[in-house]
Amino acid sequence: RPRIVILGSIDYQKGFHLIQEVYPQLTRFSDLYFVGSGEKGEIFAKQKGVHVIKEYTHQDLPAIFKEVAPDLALLLSVWPETYSYTLSELFMLKVPVVATHLGSFADRIDEGATGFLVEPTADQLLVKVKDLLYGHRAKLDSVVETLTQMSHRTIPEMISDYSALIAIQPTQQSSDIYTFTESVLLSRQLSLDINKLDRKKSAWKFKRKNTFSERVPITARFTLLNSIKNRFPKTWERIKAPIIRIYTRITY
């Protein structure tokens, strides 16, 4: 029988209720593997056709996938992902992905070339999966071929890009994963927040005389920036001036 893998946690934002709805139908024609599902995976562990690996060490993941040999993977988040390292891992493992048409999944997956997108509903998901496994296996083979030829960026390369994006110079310390994670957080989240402000520009201007009559620190207005200031003070000192300039331009 075909094998389907769901990699990562299956919390509510990751599609827990959608998985609950579709797994009885999926297991009628395939085996379902939960890898790294955490405690919620136990809910499905005793069901026929379901296999659960609650936890794994990162270095063991390729071996797990080699043993499972999945035909495809499901990423069923119902809340938009901002990037999804899980999708990157599945790309690297050369496993075709069916993902919900939300957030970065829609940005990063080229339909039919590097994966497949589906609306986050049980009916559409089941139709898509069954069609790929039993009607158009050649589509899965084509995606595997594309993923095999795909190149992947190294951590130093990504650190350099993020450093440039938030206007800091890479240093020797930038090679550690902590700084990399911090850079990802800042660049992506600040971009999202600025876009939100831009969309609400006219409304903010209208309320300015009532809302902005007092001089209030920008960190008091935005929880994210206050968190950055407290958790990453050195980074905050580097980026606060351009952020304030951008904020002033958008709101005034």
Secondary structure, DSSP 4 states (H G I P E B T S, - for coil): --EEEEES---GGGTHHHHHHHHHHHHHHSEEEEES--GGGGGTTTSTTEEEE----GGGHHHHHHHH--SEEEE--SS--SS-HHHHHHHHTT--EEEESSHHHHHH--BTTTBEEE-SSHHHHHHHHHIIIII-HHHHHHHHHHHHH-----HHHHHHHHHHHTT----GGGGSHHHHHHHHHHHHHHHHHHHHHHHTHHHHHHHHHHHSSS---HHHH-HHHHHHHHH-HHHHHHHHHHHHHHHHHHH-
